[in-house]
């Protein structure tokens, strides 16, 4: 914030002064994040991924060739960039689970791990927690596979969260034949997608 007094004195135009303050705040925030989080998150991602890969090796499920492939190296870079943006270690751990799971002999077949990681990246840590809560609740409901799960009560932004989880292809709204609009919307039932099941199967490989 040392540049702030200079930005105030540099111009008499109040609009430019406000822009100068905003730019300085942004710069300070970026520097604070980059200085503290990037290296810390890289180390956290590396440590957690290695721990999970060790579990695979102990279970004789590690596919060594995958670790040497260009596709896996690209996936590691993608996960490292994603992890650098996070302030929640739980989401960094999810990236580690995806990375390690990609090297498992028992990983879900034909799973596009890079596309999956890209979708997960744009969900917040809170949304990931809501998604996993929904998954657990869905799995415990006896008739959910037929009827779906009712709309969860996640507060005033429930509709926003549901739409974002739908856009990541983790859940899908219940389709009602013959109803105007085709589905019940935010008051309807929801199902877990095959993609979500495959994601959780990938994570379980190294849990």
C-alpha positions in Angstrom: 0.0 0.0 0.0 3.1 2.3 -0.1 2.1 3.7 -3.5 -1.3 4.9 -2.2 -0.2 8.4 -1.1 1.5 8.9 -4.5 -1.6 7.9 -6.4 -3.6 10.5 -4.4 -1.1 13.3 -5.1 -0.5 12.4 -8.7 -3.7 13.9 -10.1 -6.5 16.3 -9.2 -9.0 14.3 -11.2 -11.2 12.5 -8.6 -12.1 9.7 -11.1 -8.5 9.0 -11.8 -7.7 9.1 -8.1 -10.4 6.4 -7.4 -8.9 4.3 -10.2 -5.5 4.7 -8.8 -6.7 3.6 -5.4 -8.5 0.6 -6.9 -5.4 -0.4 -8.9 -3.2 -0.2 -5.8 -5.6 -2.3 -3.7 -5.7 -4.9 -6.5 -1.9 -4.9 -6.8 -1.5 -5.3 -3.0 -4.1 -8.1 -2.9 -2.4 -10.0 -5.7 1.1 -9.6 -4.1 -0.2 -10.7 -0.7 -1.8 -13.8 -2.3 1.1 -14.7 -4.6 3.6 -14.1 -1.9 1.9 -16.4 0.7 -0.3 -18.8 -1.1 1.2 -19.9 -4.4 4.3 -21.7 -3.0 2.4 -23.0 0.0 -0.4 -24.4 -2.1 2.1 -26.0 -4.5 3.8 -27.8 -1.7 0.5 -28.8 -0.2 -0.7 -30.2 -3.6 2.6 -32.0 -4.1 2.6 -33.6 -0.6 -1.0 -34.7 -0.7 -0.7 -36.1 -4.2 2.4 -38.1 -3.2 0.6 -39.5 -0.1 -2.2 -40.7 -2.3 0.1 -42.1 -4.9 1.9 -44.0 -2.2 -1.5 -45.6 -1.1 -2.0 -46.7 -4.7 1.4 -48.3 -4.8 0.7 -50.1 -1.5 -2.5 -51.5 -3.0 -0.7 -52.5 -6.2 -3.0 -50.2 -8.2 -0.4 -47.7 -9.4 0.0 -47.4 -13.2 3.6 -46.1 -13.4 3.4 -45.4 -17.1 0.7 -42.8 -16.5 3.1 -40.7 -14.3 5.6 -40.4 -17.2 3.0 -39.4 -19.8 2.8 -35.9 -21.4 -1.0 -36.0 -20.6 -0.3 -36.5 -16.9 2.3 -33.7 -16.8 -0.2 -31.4 -18.4 -2.8 -32.4 -15.8 -0.3 -31.7 -13.0 0.3 -28.2 -14.4 -3.4 -27.6 -14.7 -4.0 -28.7 -11.1 -1.1 -26.6 -9.8 -2.5 -23.5 -11.5 -5.9 -24.2 -10.1 -4.5 -24.8 -6.6 -2.7 -21.5 -6.6 -6.0 -19.7 -6.6 -7.4 -21.5 -3.6 -7.5 -20.4 0.1 -9.1 -23.7 1.3 -7.0 -26.8 1.7 -10.0 -29.1 1.3 -10.2 -28.1 -2.4 -6.4 -28.5 -2.8 -6.9 -32.0 -1.4 -9.6 -32.7 -4.1 -7.1 -31.7 -6.8 -4.6 -34.1 -5.3 -7.2 -36.9 -5.3 -8.0 -36.3 -8.9 -4.3 -36.3 -9.8 -3.5 -39.5 -8.0 -6.7 -41.2 -9.1 -5.8 -40.6 -12.7 -2.8 -42.9 -12.2 -4.8 -45.7 -10.7 -5.3 -49.0 -12.6 -8.9 -49.0 -11.3 -9.8 -45.4 -12.4 -13.2 -45.1 -14.1 -12.8 -46.0 -17.8 -12.8 -43.3 -20.5 -12.9 -40.5 -17.9 -11.8 -37.2 -19.2 -9.8 -36.1 -16.1 -8.7 -32.7 -17.5 -12.3 -31.7 -18.4 -13.5 -32.9 -15.0 -10.7 -30.9 -13.2 -11.6 -27.8 -15.3 -15.3 -28.0 -14.2 -14.3 -28.5 -10.5 -11.9 -25.5 -10.6 -14.7 -23.0 -11.2 -16.7 -24.2 -8.2 -16.0 -22.6 -4.8 -14.8 -24.7 -1.9 -18.2 -24.1 -0.2 -20.0 -25.4 -3.4 -17.8 -28.5 -3.4 -18.8 -29.1 0.2 -22.5 -28.7 -0.7 -22.1 -31.0 -3.7 -20.5 -33.7 -1.5 -23.2 -33.3 1.1 -25.8 -33.7 -1.6 -24.0 -36.8 -2.9 -24.0 -38.4 0.6 -27.6 -37.6 1.2 -28.6 -38.9 -2.2 -26.7 -42.1 -1.6 -28.5 -42.7 1.7 -32.0 -42.2 0.4 -33.7 -45.6 -0.4 -35.7 -44.4 -3.4 -33.6 -41.5 -4.6 -32.3 -43.5 -7.6 -35.9 -43.6 -8.8 -37.5 -40.3 -7.5 -34.4 -38.2 -7.1 -33.6 -36.1 -4.0 -35.7 -33.1 -3.0 -34.4 -29.6 -3.4 -31.9 -29.0 -0.6 -32.2 -26.0 1.8 -29.0 -24.1 1.3 -30.3 -20.7 2.1 -31.3 -17.8 -0.1 -28.8 -18.6 -2.8 -29.9 -22.3 -3.2 -31.0 -21.7 -6.8 -27.6 -20.2 -7.7 -25.7 -23.2 -6.1 -27.9 -25.7 -7.9 -27.4 -24.0 -11.3 -23.6 -24.0 -10.8 -23.5 -27.6 -9.8 -25.7 -28.4 -12.8 -23.3 -26.5 -15.1 -20.4 -28.6 -13.7 -22.5 -31.7 -14.6 -22.6 -33.0 -11.0 -26.4 -32.9 -10.6 -29.3 -32.7 -13.0 -32.9 -31.5 -12.5 -35.7 -34.1 -12.5 -37.5 -34.1 -15.9 -41.3 -34.3 -15.7 -42.9 -35.4 -19.1 -45.8 -33.2 -20.1 -45.1 -30.3 -17.7 -44.6 -26.8 -19.2 -41.0 -26.1 -19.4 -40.0 -29.7 -19.2 -38.7 -29.8 -15.6 -39.7 -28.6 -12.1 -36.9 -26.1 -11.6 -35.7 -25.1 -8.2 -38.7 -26.7 -6.5 -38.2 -30.1 -8.1 -36.1 -33.1 -7.5 -32.5 -33.6 -8.5 -30.3 -36.6 -9.5 -26.6 -37.2 -9.2 -25.0 -37.5 -12.6 -22.9 -40.3 -13.9 -20.0 -37.8 -14.0 -20.4 -37.2 -10.3 -20.4 -40.9 -9.5 -17.2 -41.3 -11.6 -15.6 -38.4 -9.8 -16.3 -39.9 -6.4 -15.1 -43.3 -7.6 -11.8 -41.6 -8.7 -11.4 -39.9 -5.3 -12.1 -43.2 -3.4 -9.2 -44.8 -5.3 -6.8 -43.0 -3.0 -8.8 -42.2 0.1 
